[in-house]
Amino acid sequence: MTDSDDVDVVQKVNFPTPRSFLTTFKTDLKETFFPDDPFHHFKTEPHPLSRAKKVVQYFIPVFQWLPNYHFHLFRYDLFAGITIASLAIPQGISYAKLANIPPIIGLYSSFVPPLVYAIFGSSRDLAVGTVATTSLLLASILGDKVSAKDDPALYLRLIYTSTFFTGIFQATLGIFRLGFLVDFLSHSTIIGFMGGTATIVSLQQLKGLFGLTHFTSKTDIISVMHSVFSQRKEWRWQSTVMGLCFLVFLLSTRRLMKKKPKLFWVSAIAPMVTVVVGCVFAYVVHVDRHGIQIVGHLSKGLNPPSLRQLNFDSEYLPVTIKSGIITGILSLAEGIMIGRSFAEMKNYQIDGNKEMIAFGIMNIFGSITSCYLTSGPFSKTAVNYNAGCKMQMSNVVMSMCIMLTLLFLAPLFSYTPLVALSAIIMSAMFGLIKYKEVYRLFKVGLSIVRALLYVARPGAPKLGNIPSSTLFHDIEQYPNATSIPGILILQLGSPIYFANFAYIRAKITRWIEEELDVKNSKGRDLEYLILDFGGVTFIDMTGIEMLFEVQRDTARRGIKVALVNPKVAVLEKLMLSKFINSIGKESVFLSIEAVVKAFHFMLNESKDNRNSAGPSISIESNTYVTDD
């Protein structure tokens, strides 16, 4: 045995006085709702006026970027704004058709909301407008309650009311900093939802492509295809030919953009070209006489107020709240995800909570100015980004272009063939179906199932020492790692609670029994079980009871338990539950290296005592012998 001079004293584990429930609750609350510490911008300002200025700039981003805005940046935003306006006009008319509302509402929705977002939004690239998925979702939810065909006035009022509730819901999430809820919608979930919705929307456009006047309200492929082929007498070859020509043209421009990204503007203006050509052709040929339907009358003028049209009748309140919340969550998830993606490309960050507030305010204002739900569509944002936008001013330019259209050009679009809108929608939907991404996700598997399996079946690998080092790693990953005689080291890398305590308990028991079999075959005893708690972020009472069971079982076998590096929140619970008292504070260590050396020292002491039959030697808390 080495002399006492060879014994090094390691840094002891700190056992803090367990915090009160109120202190813990406040800490958890801050970490949940204020992880970015948003008020640190104001703390350093000594003068009240400067502090007030920063507060205003923080909550209303336009006051942050507008004072530094100049003409050089405006040149880029002017071109980008005009470009996305050329896309917004046909999209607005088309997506309003998806929502079963008058086409002019789609144009209204591209005028007011972009102005509001330019004031409150934090993304420089997000282009505001209507979205196909939420348009279809609104029609699906509200259409089950009120028919858009039988009672269009009431249906439109419910659309405005749903948009109002969407705005209230989104703004509330942002104000109470509940942005983390959106993160539960994973990227794969959104991809799957958008792909499925795009397929449904595309199938619905077969009605316009074939010029059908009667069509099923169901969305499954069997019902849709049955409706198409059972009404072959209504097919209009003129409508089909025109629709296919437009669709081929639109898809060709998208393919051109992928091959030559610099020609993105060709794809951007393609929908507008489709609408203009369709309008001219319809006017000259009088396509309505040949069974090809057109949009119909579009009145000039800016958005009329719609505050009095909001319907809070108890009969319709549940469905409007339901549609507002569902579409609100979807539009937030899609919009924030798109905004973050483009922000990463330009190396800046957007605040998810600010985006929620911006989306909420623009939908509230939209609901009282004859607009329906708006968000940040990917196609329009991508065009805005590729057009070289610099700031939110591109949304203002787009809004001004829509304003001029509403004041002077709206009636010209009344000749737009519905089949042209169907082609535009189908082209956009094909772009939403990420074929390669779907295939990749299929190979990866179902992320939800994997997450549940990980929660219920977390790993608990055995650790060994890497030769010629003080490192301890998984023996399966590093076959050259060696076990320490008389010591079993297990790593727990997940929260321990009701969903996985039984599995972890069984895993620990199985490792102990396997280790005992190996030790007995070699004539050695297993004396110490080390549990590395570095990855355990949470433990509940069920998990603590499991630890007591492990401690009682190991005690019967003559095995001592030690914990390594428990986090403060876990350590507090273990102290309050008296588990630390049960194993002793001297059995809690900062590192695996420290506990191995301490146990190695005790093993040697025990061996020496047995050989000399002398008095037992007690060891100080957390001390170990170094190998000189």
N, C-alpha and C positions, 0 to 999 in steps of 0.2 A: 504494500500500500504506500502511496506517495505521502510525503509530509504535508502538514497543514499549510505550508508556504505555497504548495502547488494548487491550493484550492482558490479558485477565482469566484468572486461574488458577482452575479449578473444583476442587471437592472430588474427590480422587483415589479410585479404587476400592481398597478394602482387600483385599489378597490374604492371607488367613489361612493359617497353617501347617496343612496338611491334618490333620484329626483322625484318631486311630487307629481301627481297626475297632471296638475295644471301646467307645470313647467314642461313636462313631456308633450302634452297636448299642444302647447304653443310652439314648441320646436318642430313637431311634426306638421303642424299647420303651416308654418313658415316654409318648410321644405317642400310641401305639396303645392302651395299657391304662390309662393314668392321665391322660387329657386334662383331667379336671376337678380334678386334684390333690386327692384326697379327704382327704389328711392335713393340709391347711392348717387344718382346724378345730381340730386338737390342738396345733399348733406355738406358738400364742400363749398357751397356758395355762402359767403358771409353776409351779403346784402340781400334784404328782402325782395327788392325789385328784380335783381338778377335771379333769385330763387323762383320768383313768380314767373319770370320769362321762361325759365327752363321747364317749369311745370306745364305751361301752356304748350311749349314746343314738344314736350314728351307726349301729351295726350292728344294734340292736334298736329300731326306731322307736317302739314302744309306750311306751318310757320317755321319749320326747321329747314326745309329745302328751298322754299320760295325766295327768301332774302338773298340767297346765293345763286339764284337762277339767272342765266344771261342768254343773249340771242344765239350764241354759238350752240348751246344745248337745244334751243328752241327749233333750230333748223332740222335737227334730227327728229325731234318729237312731232314736228309738223308733218313730215313725210310719213312717219309711223302712224300718226293719228288718221291721216287721210286713207292710208292703206287699210287699217282695221275697220274704218267706216265703210269701205267698199265691201268688206266681208260682213259687217254688222247688219246692213240693210237686208240682204237676202236671208241671212240666218234669222234675223228678227221675225221676218214674215213666215219663214219655214217653221221655226220652233213654236210660234204662236199657233200654227196649224196643228202641231203635235199636242198642244195643250187644249185644243178645241175652243179657242177664243178668237175674236176678230184679229186679222193680221196687223191692223194698225197698232194694237196693243204691243206687239213685238217691237215696233219702231219707237213707241213711247218708252219702252223699257231700256232702250239704248241711248236715251237722252238724259234723264234725270239721274239715275244711279251712278253713271260714270263720273258726273260732277261731284257727287257726294263722296265717292271713293277717293277722288283726287285730293280731297280735303283731309280725310281721316285714315286713308290707307297707308301702309308702310312699304308696300312692294312697288318698286320702280317699273316692273315689267308686266304686272298683271293687267290684262285688258278685260274690263267688265262687260258683261252681256248676259243674254239668256243662254240656258244650257238644255241640251236635248233630253238628257236623262231626267232631270227634275221636271221638265215640261211634261214628259210622258207620265211621270209618277203623280204629278198633280192631277192630270186627267184621269188616271186610274183610280186614285183614292176618292176624289170628289165625284167622279162619274158614277160611282156606285150609289151615291146619295141623290144626286140631281142630274138629270139628263141635259147635256149641253145642247142637244137638238130640240128637245121639247120645251125647255125653259131656259133659253140662253141668258136672259137678264139676271135671273137668280144665280145661275152657274157662274157668271162673271163676277157677281158680288162675292160669292164664296171664294173665288180665285184671289180677289183683293184682300179678303179677310185672312185667308191662309198666308198670304204674303206678309200681312201685318204681324201675325203670330210668329212667323219665321223670323222676322226682324226683332221682335221682342225676345224671343228665345235666344237668338244669336248674340244680341247685345248683352243679355243677362249672363250668358256664359262668359263673355269677355270681361264684364265688370267684376264678376266674382272669381275671375282668373281660373276658370275651369277648362282651359285649353288642353290640359293633359287628357281629357276625356276623348278628344278626337284622335289621340295617339293610339287608342285601342283599336281603331280601324286600321289594320295593317295594309301595307301596299298591295299585298296579294289579294286581300279582300276587296279592295277598291277595283283592282284590275279585273277580278272575276265578275264583280257586279256590273262594271261598265261594259265588259264584253257580252255578258248576258243581256243587258238592256239594249245594247247596240244591235244584237241579233233580233230581238223582239221588234225594235223600231224599224229595222230594215224590212222585216216581214210585213209590217203594217203598211209600208209604202207600196206594196204590190197593188193595193187598191187604186192609187193614183197612176201607177205605171200602166195598168190594164184599163184604166178609165171606168172602173166599176162604180155603180151608184149604191149597191147594197154590199155590205161587208160585215163579217163577224166582229163582235166586240171582244172576243177571246184572244189571248196572246200566244197560246201554245202552237207549235208548228203544224200539228195535225189539223187543228181547227182552221188555221189560216189557209193551209193548202187545200183543205176540203172546200172552204168558201171560195177560193180562187177557181178551182176546176169544176165546181158544181154550177157556176154561173158563167159558163163559156159564152152563152148567148149575149152577155153584156160586154164582152171584150171589144175594145176599140183598137184596131191595128194602128190607126193614126197616132193614138196616144202612146202606144207601145214603142213605135218607131221613134217618135220624138223623144220619149224618155230615155231610150237606150242611147240615142245620139248624144244627149246631154250628159248621161252617166259616163259614157266612154270619154268624152271631152274632159270632164272633171277628173276622172281617174288618171288620164294621160298627163294632166298638169301636175298632179300629185307625184306621179312617177318621175316627171321631169325635175321637180324640186329635189327629190331624193338623190337623183344622179348629179344634178348641178345646183347645190344649195344657193348659189348667188342669184339664181333665177326664181327665188322664193316668191317674188311679187307676181309671177305668172299664175301660180297656184292661188295666191291671195285674192287676185281680182277675178279668177275664173268663175266663182259663184255670181259675182255682179255681172260679168259678161253673159252668163247663162240667163239671168233674169232679163237683161236688156234685150238680148237676141230673142228670147221667148216673148217678151212684150211686143216687140216690133213685128215678129212673125204673126202673133195672135191678132194684132190690130189690122195687119194687111190682109191676112187670109180669112179672118173671122172664124177662128178655130172653134168657137163655141157652137157654130152651126154643124160641125163635124164630130160632135160628141166629146170635145176636149174642154174640160171645165177651166174657168179662170178665177182669179182671186175675187174679183168684184170691186165694188166701190170702196175707195180709200179717201177719206175726207182730209182736207188741208187743215192745218192749225196745230198748235202745241198742246201738250198734255192737259186735258181738263181735270179739275179736282175731283177726287173720288172718296173723300173722307166720309161723306154722308151715305156712300154706298156700302160701307163696311157693315156686315151683318153679324150681330151678336145674339141672334135668336137662339134660345136654348135648344131648339130642335136641331140646329145645324152646328152649334158650338163644338160638340165633341169631334166631329169630322174635320172641321177647320183647324182645330188645335192639333189633332193627330197629323194631318197633312203638313201643317206648319213645322212641327217638330221633326218629322221624318225627313222631309225635303231640306229642312234647315241643317240637320246633321250631315246629310249627304253633300250638300253644296259647300258646307264648311270644310269637310274633310278633303274634298276634291280641290277647292280653291286654295286652301292653305298648303296642301301638298304641292300643287303646281307652283304657287308663289315661292315656296322654299326651294324647289328644284331650280328655278331660274335664278334665284338669289345666289345659290351656290355657284352657278356659272360665272357670276360677276363678283364673287367674293364679298358679299355683304349678307347681313342677317335681317330677317323680318320677325316681328313679335307676333306670335300666334294669338295672344289675347287682344292685341290691338286690331288684328285682322278680323277677329270675331266682332269687335265693337263696330268696325268700319262696315262689315257686311250687314250687321244688324241695323245700323242707322240708315244705310242706303236702301234696305228693304222696307223699313218703316216709312221713309220718305216716298219710296216707290209706291207703296200701297195706297197712299193718299193722293197720288198724282197719276192714277190710271196705269200703273206698271204692275207687272207680275214678277215673280221671283227671279233674281239675278245673282250671278256668282262670277267666277273667273274661269271661263272655258279654256281648255287647253289649246284648241286650234287658234283662237284669236290671240291668246297670249304668246304662242309660238310665233305667229306672224308679227306681232308687236316687237318681240325680241329680235327677230331676224331683220326687221326693218330698221333697227338701230336706235330704238327708243332710249332715252337717257333718264327721264323722270316721269312722274305721274301726269305730266302735262299732255302726254299723248292721249290720255282718256278725255281730257278737256277738249282737245282738237277733234277727236271722234264725236264727242257730244255736240260740238258746234256744227259739224257736218250733218249729223242727224237732224239738228234743229232746222238747217236750211232745207233739208229734204222734206221735213214735215210742213214747212211754211210754203214751199213752192213746187216740190216735185212729187209729193205723195200720190196724187191722182194718176200720174203716169204709170205707176206700178200696179194699178187695178187690172191691167191686161195680162198680168203674169199668169202663165198656165200652171195649174196645180201640179201637172206632171213634172214641170221644171223644178218646183219646190221638192217633190218627191226625189228627184235625182240628186238635188243638193243634200238632202237629208241622208240618203243612202250613201253618198260619197263620204260625208262626214262620219257616218256610223262605221263604215269600213275602216276608217282611220283609228277608231276607238278600240277595235278588236286587235289586241296585241298577240298575234299568232305565236311568235317566238317566245313571248313572255308566258303565254298559257302553257306551251310545251315545257318550258323550263320549270314552271310551278308544278306541273304534273310530275316531272321527274323528282322534284324536291319532296313532294308529298303534301298532305294536308297539314298546314302549319298549326291549326288549332288542335288537331289530334296530337301532334308532336309536342305542343306546349303542355297539354294535359298529361301526356305520358311522362314528360320531364318533371312536372310538378309531383306526380304520384310515384315516380320511380327515379329519384335523383341518384347520382353516382355517389359511391362511398369507397373510393379506391384505397388500396394499401400503398403506403409510401415506403421507399427505401432510400438509403444514402448513396449519392453519386460518388464513386471512388475519388479519392484525393480532393474532396471538397466538403463543405458543410451544408450542401444542398440536399433536400429531400424531395423526391418526385415519384409519380405513379410508376410502380414496378412493371406494369404492362407496357407503358409508353417507353420506359427506359429499362430494358432487360438487364443492363449491367448494374443497376441499382441493387444494393445489398441490404438485407434485413439486419436489424440489430438484435443480437442474442438476448432473449428474455423480454423483448419489447415488441409490441404490435402497434403500428402507427396507422391510423385511418384519417382520411380527409373528408369532412362533411362540407359540401359546397353549395348548399341550398337552404332556404328557410325550413324549419322543422315545425310542422303543425299537423292538424288532424288528417290532412289528405295524404301524408306520406310517413307518419310516425311508425306505423306497423311495418312498412317496408324497410325503413332505416333500422328499426329494432332487429328485424330478421337478418338484415345484411351484416350488422355488427356481430350478432350471434354466430352466423355462418363463418365469418372471418376468424372469430375466436376459436371455434371448433376445429377449423382447418389448421389454424396455427398450433393448437394443442396437439393435433395428430402429428404434425411435423416435428414439434419439439419433443414429444414422447419418443418418436422413432429415433431421435438423435440423443436421447438421454438428457434433454434440457427441460427447464420449466418456463412457462410463460408467466411473468410476474407483473408486467405493467401494460396497460392499455392507454394509448395517447390518442385523444380526439382533437384534430385540428379544426377549430371553430372559425378560422379566418374568413370562410365564405358563408357563414351563417348570419344572415341579416335580420332574421326574425324568428322568434320561438313563442308558441302559445302554451297554455297549461297542459294540453295533451302531449306536446313535445317534451315538456319538463317532466311529466309523469313517466314518459318513456325513458328519460335519462335516469330517473330514480330506479326504474326496473333494471336497467343495465348495470347500475352501480350495485344493486343488491345481488344480481346474478354473478357479477365478477367478484364480489366480496366472498360469496360462497365458494368460488373456485380459487380463492387466495390471490386474486389479481387486483391490483390497485389502479384506479382511474385518474387520469390527469387531463386537463383542458389546456389548449394552446390558443392564445390570441383571440379571446372572445370580444366582440364589439360591445360598446358601452350599453346600448339598448338591451342586448342579450344578457350581458353580465348583471345588469340591474335586476332583471327578472329572475335570474338564477340566485341572486342574493336574497331577494324578497321571498322566494319560495324555499329558502334554506338549503338549496342543493349545494351551494358553495360550502356551507357549514358541514354538510354530510361528507364531502370528499376532502375538506380542509383547504384553507387558503394557500397552504404550501404546495397544493397540487395544481395550481393555476400558473401558467408560464407565458412569457412573451413570445417565445420562439420554440420550434421543435429542437433546434440545436441545444438550447438551454435545458430543456427537460430531459433530452437524451443523456447529456453529460451529468445532470443531477442524478438520474436513475442509474447511470453507469457507476457513479460514485457510490450510491447506496448498495448496488449489487456487489461491488467489490468489498464494501464495508461488511455486508452480511456474510460474504464468503470468508473474509478474514476472521470475523467473530466466530464462525463455526469451526474454523481451523484452530484458533487459539483458545476458544471457550472462554474468552475474556468478557468484560462488561460490554453491553451494547453501546454503540455510539450514535447519538442523534445528530441529524443534519439540520443546519439552518435553512430557512425558507429560501428556495430558489438558488441553491449553490451547487456547483459542480466541479469536478476535477478536470483539469486540462491535461492533455497528453504531451509531456515534454520529450 
